[in-house]
């Protein structure tokens, strides 16, 4: 009888799992709360079940166990590893222990495990919504010192997560974090200063194999927006070894013994400190795309083999022993051989008129994938405050580090989200409308924006003419800098792209146009042109 596997989640991040399971010969049963999720058509059988409802999932899995030869329960890129372990352990299928999965999913439990095992991680406080008060949150944040960080206790994708830079930001930020928590619980912790890394691993038969080590690129305080990652990391081997050893100690402290583990970890002035460890493969395109590209190892396949009680032979044959001392596990790695870079493109606030550039992005040399987010004309859009609000991602592959990075960034720069003219959200952004506790956010596209605002710009840019023709020397000087905006264009490149895309632009007021370009990049420049044409 054909064996089957139950996969939690039918979104893009679960697509590699469904495809890998089918390739391995399993019948795929897939569940998701959204019957219109992207990967639903790939499933052999789909059933609509909320992934939080572990009891309903268990009932369904029990039926599959008896009728469909179910041999594994699996997820990747979701925060429902607890549901996986609850169901799989109930059916005596391979998985992390249920309590260990809880440890890796609920941040206060995670921090307590790290404390008890002396695993380096930030000092923290945890409280629930019913314990909220301005005085208590002020006391906690002042005890930790500014900046500090607030997070929901049980969410992913940086939803509700932000930096608290001073006392006036603390209460509102904590309230928003609580609203993003299923249990109405938050954690407030020390801010870790230092470069950040993502590490994937598979834990199997007392060994831990590193299956992906990437540099994370985090920007735009007070939020933590991952604009991409690059694999392999450029970190020094000595530091990399310390980070891996710390990760392994954290995995042991949580009790993870059978399956995937994923770390977000920083290297601070005091050495490694763990942000989080999850009991699953990473999302964010790392486990399903960039690592398989760079290593030639289908990580999801190997994780599925472990989850279904099979030996991950390809994993075992490819791994090399790490010269790292750790009492928790025998440590191995399947290293990356090529460079894969993932980058995101984002938008300024407004309402979408249309989306252009996907074909141009796909034509960029060394680009493997372009993944637009599910947004369309008429949708309102904002500068991202978490990692699910980005507009799309491009993934590259090359033998050369610089070429891989350049390709991913170039592909993102080809994307244009054109905004509806004369929109209040966009006008508010261009006129520096900001919430009091979000000072400096959204950021300016270029640091010379303030200098442009000081200029007494008179007159107009003639219709249908290059914006660089007859440009004032003092404006050109402000344009001529190497700084790139969030979509990887310098100010001069933005001007040239505007000339390319908007050769028939209307007459443009100089003051409004140049302020917009330095504030919001190409997207804002096109918006001003469209708004002038619409008058």
C-alpha positions as CSV (number, residue, x, y, z in Angstrom):
1,X,0.0,0.0,0.0
2,X,1.3,3.5,-0.9
3,X,2.5,5.4,2.2
4,X,1.2,8.9,2.8
5,X,2.3,12.0,4.6
6,X,0.2,14.8,6.1
7,X,1.6,18.3,5.4
8,X,0.5,21.3,7.4
9,X,0.2,24.4,5.3
10,X,-0.6,24.9,1.6
11,X,1.1,28.3,1.0
12,X,4.2,29.0,-1.2
13,X,6.5,28.1,1.7
14,X,5.0,24.6,1.8
15,X,5.2,24.0,-1.9
16,X,8.7,22.4,-1.7
17,X,7.4,20.0,0.9
18,X,4.5,18.9,-1.2
19,X,6.7,18.4,-4.3
20,X,9.4,16.6,-2.3
21,X,6.9,14.2,-0.8
22,X,5.4,13.4,-4.2
23,X,8.9,12.9,-5.6
24,X,9.7,10.4,-2.8
25,X,6.5,8.5,-3.7
26,X,4.3,9.5,-0.8
27,X,0.6,10.3,-1.3
28,X,0.2,13.9,-0.1
29,X,-2.6,15.0,2.3
30,X,-2.4,18.7,2.8
31,X,-4.4,20.9,5.2
32,X,-4.8,24.7,5.6
33,X,-7.4,27.1,6.8
34,X,-7.4,28.8,3.4
35,X,-8.9,26.6,0.7
36,X,-7.5,29.0,-1.9
37,X,-3.9,28.8,-0.7
38,X,-1.3,28.8,-3.6
39,X,-0.2,25.1,-3.2
40,X,-3.6,23.5,-2.8
41,X,-3.7,22.3,-6.5
42,X,-0.4,20.4,-5.9
43,X,-1.9,18.2,-3.1
44,X,-3.2,14.7,-3.8
45,X,-5.9,15.4,-1.2
46,X,-6.7,18.8,0.4
47,X,-8.8,19.3,3.5
48,X,-9.6,22.7,5.1
49,X,-8.5,22.6,8.7
50,X,-7.2,25.4,10.8
51,X,-3.6,24.6,11.7
52,X,-4.1,25.9,15.2
53,X,-6.7,23.2,15.8
54,X,-4.4,20.3,16.8
55,X,-7.3,18.2,18.1
56,X,-9.1,18.3,14.7
57,X,-5.8,17.6,12.9
58,X,-5.3,14.6,15.2
59,X,-8.7,13.2,14.3
60,X,-8.0,13.6,10.6
61,X,-4.5,12.2,11.0
62,X,-5.8,9.2,12.9
63,X,-8.2,8.4,10.0
64,X,-5.2,8.7,7.6
65,X,-3.1,6.5,9.8
66,X,-5.6,3.6,9.7
67,X,-6.9,4.1,6.1
68,X,-4.1,5.7,4.2
69,X,-0.9,4.2,5.7
70,X,0.1,7.6,7.1
71,X,3.8,7.5,8.1
72,X,4.7,11.1,8.8
73,X,3.4,14.6,9.7
74,X,5.4,17.6,8.4
75,X,5.5,21.4,8.1
76,X,8.0,24.0,6.9
77,X,7.9,27.8,7.1
78,X,4.9,27.9,9.4
79,X,4.7,28.4,13.2
80,X,2.7,25.2,13.7
81,X,5.5,22.8,14.7
82,X,3.6,22.3,18.0
83,X,0.6,20.9,16.0
84,X,3.0,18.6,14.1
85,X,4.6,17.2,17.3
86,X,1.2,16.9,19.1
87,X,-0.2,14.8,16.2
88,X,2.9,12.8,15.3
89,X,3.7,11.9,18.9
90,X,0.1,10.8,19.5
91,X,0.4,8.4,16.6
92,X,3.9,7.3,17.6
93,X,5.4,8.8,14.4
94,X,8.9,10.3,14.2
95,X,9.0,13.9,15.5
96,X,10.4,16.2,18.2
97,X,8.9,15.6,21.6
98,X,5.7,17.7,22.1
99,X,7.1,19.5,25.1
100,X,10.2,20.3,23.2
101,X,8.1,21.8,20.4
102,X,6.3,23.9,22.9
103,X,9.7,25.1,24.2
104,X,10.7,26.1,20.7
105,X,7.4,27.9,19.9
106,X,6.6,29.9,23.1
107,X,9.3,32.5,23.6
108,X,9.1,32.8,27.4
109,X,9.5,29.0,27.7
110,X,12.4,29.1,25.2
111,X,14.1,31.8,27.3
112,X,13.7,29.8,30.5
113,X,15.2,26.7,28.9
114,X,18.2,28.8,27.8
115,X,18.6,30.3,31.3
116,X,18.5,26.9,32.9
117,X,21.2,25.5,30.6
118,X,23.3,28.7,30.5
119,X,22.7,29.2,26.8
120,X,23.5,32.8,25.8
121,X,20.4,34.8,25.0
122,X,19.0,38.2,26.0
123,X,17.7,39.1,29.4
124,X,13.9,39.3,29.2
125,X,10.6,39.9,30.9
126,X,7.3,38.3,30.0
127,X,3.8,39.5,30.7
128,X,0.2,38.9,29.5
129,X,-2.4,41.4,28.4
130,X,-4.2,41.3,31.8
131,X,-0.9,42.4,33.4
132,X,-0.5,45.5,31.2
133,X,-0.1,48.9,32.7
134,X,1.9,51.9,31.6
135,X,3.9,51.8,34.9
136,X,4.8,48.2,34.6
137,X,6.0,48.4,31.0
138,X,7.9,51.5,31.7
139,X,9.6,49.8,34.7
140,X,10.5,46.8,32.5
141,X,11.9,48.8,29.6
142,X,13.9,51.1,31.9
143,X,15.3,48.1,33.7
144,X,16.5,46.6,30.4
145,X,17.7,49.9,29.1
146,X,17.0,51.5,25.7
147,X,16.9,50.3,23.0
148,X,15.1,47.1,23.9
149,X,12.8,44.8,21.9
150,X,9.2,43.7,22.3
151,X,7.8,40.6,20.6
152,X,4.6,38.5,20.6
153,X,5.3,35.3,22.6
154,X,4.0,33.1,19.8
155,X,4.1,34.5,16.3
156,X,6.6,34.6,13.4
157,X,7.5,36.8,10.4
158,X,8.3,39.7,12.8
159,X,4.6,40.4,13.2
160,X,4.2,42.8,16.1
161,X,8.0,42.8,16.8
162,X,9.8,46.1,17.1
163,X,12.5,48.1,18.8
164,X,11.6,50.3,21.8
165,X,13.9,53.3,21.6
166,X,12.7,55.3,24.5
167,X,10.0,55.3,27.3
168,X,7.4,57.1,25.1
169,X,7.4,54.2,22.6
170,X,7.1,51.4,25.1
171,X,3.4,51.1,25.9
172,X,2.0,51.4,22.4
173,X,4.6,49.0,21.0
174,X,3.8,46.5,23.7
175,X,0.1,46.8,23.1
176,X,0.6,46.1,19.3
177,X,2.8,43.1,20.1
178,X,0.1,41.7,22.4
179,X,-2.5,42.1,19.7
180,X,-0.3,40.0,17.5
181,X,-0.1,37.2,20.0
182,X,-2.5,34.3,20.0
183,X,-2.1,33.9,23.8
184,X,-2.1,37.7,24.4
185,X,1.4,37.3,25.8
186,X,4.5,39.4,25.1
187,X,8.2,39.2,25.8
188,X,10.3,42.3,26.3
189,X,14.1,41.7,26.0
190,X,17.5,43.3,25.7
191,X,18.4,44.5,22.2
192,X,21.3,42.4,20.8
193,X,23.7,44.6,18.8
194,X,25.6,42.7,16.1
195,X,25.4,40.9,12.7
196,X,22.6,38.4,12.4
197,X,22.6,34.9,10.9
198,X,20.0,32.2,9.9
199,X,21.0,28.6,10.5
200,X,19.1,25.5,9.4
201,X,19.9,22.1,10.8
202,X,18.6,18.5,10.9
203,X,18.8,16.5,14.1
204,X,19.0,12.8,13.6
205,X,20.2,9.9,15.7
206,X,22.2,12.0,18.1
207,X,23.9,14.1,15.4
208,X,23.1,17.6,14.2
209,X,23.9,18.6,10.6
210,X,24.0,22.2,9.6
211,X,22.0,22.5,6.4
212,X,22.2,26.2,5.7
213,X,24.2,29.1,7.1
214,X,23.2,32.6,5.8
215,X,23.8,36.3,6.5
216,X,20.6,38.1,7.2
217,X,20.1,41.6,6.1
218,X,17.9,43.5,8.6
219,X,16.9,47.2,8.2
220,X,14.4,50.0,9.0
221,X,14.2,50.6,12.7
222,X,12.2,50.6,14.9
223,X,11.1,47.4,12.9
224,X,13.2,44.4,11.9
225,X,12.6,44.0,8.2
226,X,14.7,41.3,6.5
227,X,15.4,42.6,3.1
228,X,17.1,39.3,2.2
229,X,19.7,36.8,3.0
230,X,22.9,35.6,1.3
231,X,24.2,32.0,1.4
232,X,26.9,31.0,2.2
233,X,27.8,33.5,4.9
234,X,31.0,35.5,4.7
235,X,31.5,35.2,8.5
236,X,35.0,34.2,9.7
237,X,35.2,30.4,10.4
238,X,36.1,31.0,14.1
239,X,33.0,33.0,14.7
240,X,30.9,30.6,12.6
241,X,32.1,27.7,14.8
242,X,31.1,29.6,17.9
243,X,27.6,30.4,16.5
244,X,27.1,26.7,15.5
245,X,28.2,25.5,19.0
246,X,25.8,28.0,20.6
247,X,23.0,26.8,18.3
248,X,23.6,23.2,19.2
249,X,23.5,24.0,22.9
250,X,20.2,25.8,22.4
251,X,18.8,22.8,20.5
252,X,19.7,20.5,23.4
253,X,18.3,22.9,26.0
254,X,15.0,22.9,24.2
255,X,15.0,19.1,23.9
256,X,14.8,18.9,20.1
257,X,16.0,15.4,19.0
258,X,14.3,14.3,15.8
259,X,13.8,16.6,12.8
260,X,14.5,20.2,11.8
261,X,15.8,23.1,13.8
262,X,16.2,26.7,12.8
263,X,18.0,29.5,14.5
264,X,18.1,33.3,14.3
265,X,21.3,34.2,16.1
266,X,23.6,37.2,16.5
267,X,27.2,37.7,17.2
268,X,27.5,40.4,19.8
269,X,30.4,42.0,21.7
270,X,29.9,39.2,24.2
271,X,29.9,36.5,21.6
272,X,26.9,34.5,20.2
273,X,23.4,35.2,21.5
274,X,20.3,33.3,20.3
275,X,17.3,35.2,19.2
276,X,15.1,32.3,18.5
277,X,15.2,28.6,17.7
278,X,12.2,27.0,15.9
279,X,11.4,23.3,15.6
280,X,11.0,23.4,11.8
281,X,12.7,24.2,8.6
282,X,13.0,28.0,7.9
283,X,10.7,30.0,5.7
284,X,11.8,33.0,3.9
285,X,12.9,31.0,0.9
286,X,16.0,29.6,2.7
287,X,15.2,25.9,3.2
288,X,13.2,25.5,0.1
289,X,15.2,27.5,-2.4
290,X,18.5,29.2,-1.6
291,X,20.0,26.4,0.3
292,X,19.1,23.7,-2.2
293,X,20.4,25.9,-5.0
294,X,23.7,26.6,-3.2
295,X,24.4,23.1,-1.9
296,X,22.7,20.8,-4.4
297,X,21.0,19.1,-1.5
298,X,17.2,18.9,-1.4
299,X,16.9,19.7,2.3
300,X,13.1,19.3,2.4
301,X,13.4,15.8,1.0
302,X,15.9,14.8,3.7
303,X,13.8,16.3,6.4
304,X,10.7,14.4,5.1
305,X,12.7,11.2,5.2
306,X,13.4,11.7,8.9
307,X,9.8,12.7,9.6
308,X,8.6,9.4,7.9
309,X,11.1,7.1,9.7
310,X,13.5,6.7,6.8
311,X,17.2,7.1,6.7
312,X,18.3,10.4,5.1
313,X,21.0,8.7,3.0
314,X,21.8,11.7,0.8
315,X,22.3,13.9,3.8
316,X,24.6,11.3,5.5
317,X,26.7,10.8,2.4
318,X,27.2,14.6,1.8
319,X,28.0,15.9,5.3
320,X,31.4,16.6,6.7
321,X,32.4,16.5,10.3
322,X,32.8,19.9,12.0
323,X,35.9,20.4,14.2
324,X,33.7,21.9,16.9
325,X,33.5,20.8,20.5
326,X,30.0,20.3,21.7
327,X,28.7,17.8,24.3
328,X,25.1,18.0,22.9
329,X,25.6,16.5,19.4
330,X,28.1,15.2,16.9
331,X,28.2,18.2,14.6
332,X,28.3,18.0,10.8
333,X,27.6,20.3,7.9
334,X,26.6,20.0,4.3
335,X,28.2,23.2,3.0
336,X,27.1,25.5,0.3
337,X,29.2,25.3,-2.9
338,X,27.6,28.2,-4.8
339,X,26.2,31.5,-3.8
340,X,22.4,32.1,-3.7
341,X,21.1,35.5,-2.7
342,X,17.5,36.4,-1.9
343,X,16.3,40.0,-1.9
344,X,13.0,41.7,-1.4
345,X,11.4,44.8,-3.0
346,X,9.0,47.0,-1.1
347,X,6.7,49.9,-1.6
348,X,6.0,53.3,-0.2
349,X,2.4,53.9,1.1
350,X,-0.5,54.2,-1.3
351,X,-3.0,52.4,-3.5
352,X,-1.8,50.1,-6.3
353,X,-2.5,51.2,-9.8
354,X,-0.6,48.4,-11.5
355,X,2.5,46.3,-11.1
356,X,5.1,46.2,-13.8
357,X,8.5,44.6,-14.4
358,X,8.2,40.9,-13.6
359,X,9.3,39.8,-17.1
360,X,12.3,42.2,-17.0
361,X,13.3,40.9,-13.6
362,X,13.1,37.3,-14.8
363,X,15.5,38.2,-17.7
364,X,18.3,39.3,-15.3
365,X,21.3,37.0,-15.6
366,X,21.7,34.5,-12.8
367,X,18.1,34.9,-11.6
368,X,16.4,31.7,-10.7
369,X,13.0,32.9,-9.3
370,X,10.9,36.0,-8.9
371,X,8.0,35.7,-6.4
372,X,5.6,38.6,-6.3
373,X,3.4,38.8,-3.2
374,X,-0.3,38.3,-3.8
375,X,-1.2,41.9,-4.3
376,X,-3.2,43.6,-7.1
377,X,-4.5,46.8,-8.5
378,X,-6.8,48.6,-6.1
379,X,-5.1,47.2,-2.9
380,X,-3.7,49.6,-0.4
381,X,-0.1,49.0,0.4
382,X,2.3,50.3,3.0
383,X,6.0,50.4,3.9
384,X,6.5,47.1,5.7
385,X,6.4,46.8,9.4
386,X,6.9,43.0,9.3
387,X,8.2,40.4,6.9
388,X,4.9,39.4,5.4
389,X,4.3,43.0,4.1
390,X,7.1,43.0,1.5
391,X,6.0,43.1,-2.1
392,X,8.0,40.2,-3.5
393,X,11.3,38.5,-3.7
394,X,14.0,37.6,-6.2
395,X,16.4,34.7,-5.9
396,X,19.8,34.4,-7.7
397,X,22.4,31.7,-8.1
398,X,26.0,32.1,-9.2
399,X,29.5,30.7,-8.5
400,X,30.5,34.3,-7.7
401,X,29.4,36.1,-4.6
402,X,29.2,39.6,-6.1
403,X,27.4,38.4,-9.2
404,X,24.8,36.6,-7.1
405,X,24.1,39.6,-5.0
406,X,24.1,42.0,-7.9
407,X,21.6,39.8,-9.8
408,X,19.1,39.6,-6.9
409,X,19.3,43.4,-6.4
410,X,19.1,44.1,-10.1
411,X,16.0,42.0,-10.4
412,X,14.3,43.8,-7.5
413,X,15.1,47.1,-9.1
414,X,13.2,46.2,-12.2
415,X,9.9,45.9,-10.3
416,X,7.6,48.9,-10.3
417,X,4.5,49.2,-8.2
418,X,2.8,52.2,-9.7
419,X,0.5,54.0,-7.3
420,X,-2.7,55.8,-7.9
421,X,-2.3,59.5,-8.3
422,X,-3.2,62.1,-5.7
423,X,-3.6,59.6,-2.9
424,X,-3.8,60.7,0.8
425,X,-1.6,57.8,2.1
426,X,1.2,58.7,-0.4
427,X,0.8,62.4,0.1
428,X,1.1,61.9,3.9
429,X,4.3,59.9,3.4
430,X,5.8,62.5,1.0
431,X,5.0,65.2,3.5
432,X,6.7,63.4,6.3
433,X,3.6,62.3,8.1
434,X,4.7,60.0,10.9
435,X,3.3,58.6,14.1
436,X,5.0,60.1,17.2
437,X,6.3,56.7,18.3
438,X,7.7,55.8,14.8
439,X,10.1,58.7,14.5
440,X,12.3,58.2,11.4
441,X,9.9,55.6,9.9
442,X,9.3,55.1,7.0
443,X,12.8,56.1,6.1
444,X,13.9,58.5,3.4
445,X,15.1,56.8,0.2
446,X,18.2,58.9,0.2
447,X,20.1,60.6,3.0
448,X,20.3,63.9,1.0
449,X,16.5,64.4,1.3
450,X,16.9,66.9,4.1
451,X,19.3,69.0,2.1
452,X,16.9,69.0,-0.9
453,X,14.2,70.3,1.5
454,X,16.4,73.3,2.4
455,X,16.8,74.3,-1.3
456,X,14.6,77.1,-2.6
457,X,13.7,75.4,-5.8
458,X,11.7,77.5,-8.3
459,X,10.2,76.7,-11.7
460,X,9.4,73.5,-13.5
461,X,11.0,70.6,-15.4
462,X,9.7,70.9,-19.0
463,X,7.3,68.2,-20.2
464,X,8.7,65.3,-22.2
465,X,12.4,66.2,-21.4
466,X,15.0,64.3,-19.5
467,X,15.0,65.3,-15.9
468,X,18.8,65.3,-16.0
469,X,18.9,67.8,-18.9
470,X,19.9,71.3,-17.9
471,X,19.9,70.2,-14.2
472,X,21.2,72.6,-11.6
473,X,24.8,71.6,-10.5
474,X,23.8,71.7,-6.8
475,X,21.0,69.1,-7.5
476,X,23.3,66.9,-9.5
477,X,25.9,67.0,-6.6
478,X,23.2,65.7,-4.2
479,X,22.3,63.0,-6.7
480,X,25.9,61.9,-7.3
481,X,26.3,59.5,-4.3
482,X,26.8,55.7,-4.0
483,X,23.9,55.3,-1.6
484,X,21.1,52.9,-2.8
485,X,17.5,53.0,-1.8
486,X,15.4,50.0,-0.6
487,X,15.0,48.8,-4.2
488,X,18.7,49.0,-4.9
489,X,18.9,52.1,-7.1
490,X,21.2,55.1,-6.5
491,X,19.7,58.5,-7.0
492,X,21.3,58.9,-10.4
493,X,20.1,55.5,-11.5
494,X,16.6,56.5,-10.3
495,X,16.8,59.5,-12.6
496,X,17.8,57.5,-15.5
497,X,15.1,54.9,-14.9
498,X,12.5,57.7,-14.7
499,X,13.7,59.0,-18.1
500,X,13.4,55.5,-19.5
501,X,9.9,54.7,-18.1
502,X,8.4,58.3,-18.3
503,X,9.6,59.9,-21.6
504,X,6.3,61.7,-22.0
505,X,5.9,63.1,-18.5
506,X,4.0,66.3,-18.0
507,X,5.5,69.5,-16.7
508,X,6.8,68.9,-13.2
509,X,7.2,71.4,-10.4
510,X,10.9,71.2,-9.4
511,X,10.4,71.5,-5.7
512,X,7.7,68.8,-5.4
513,X,9.5,66.4,-7.9
514,X,13.0,66.5,-6.4
515,X,11.7,66.2,-2.8
516,X,9.6,63.2,-3.8
517,X,12.5,61.5,-5.6
518,X,14.8,61.9,-2.6
519,X,12.0,60.9,-0.2
520,X,10.5,57.9,-2.0
521,X,12.8,56.9,-4.9
522,X,11.6,56.0,-8.4
523,X,8.1,55.0,-7.2
524,X,7.5,58.5,-5.7
525,X,8.9,60.2,-8.8
526,X,6.5,58.4,-11.0
527,X,3.7,59.1,-8.6
528,X,4.3,62.8,-8.8
529,X,4.4,62.7,-12.6
530,X,1.1,60.8,-12.7
531,X,-0.4,63.2,-10.2
532,X,0.6,66.2,-12.2
533,X,-0.8,64.6,-15.4
534,X,-4.1,63.9,-13.5
535,X,-4.7,67.5,-12.5
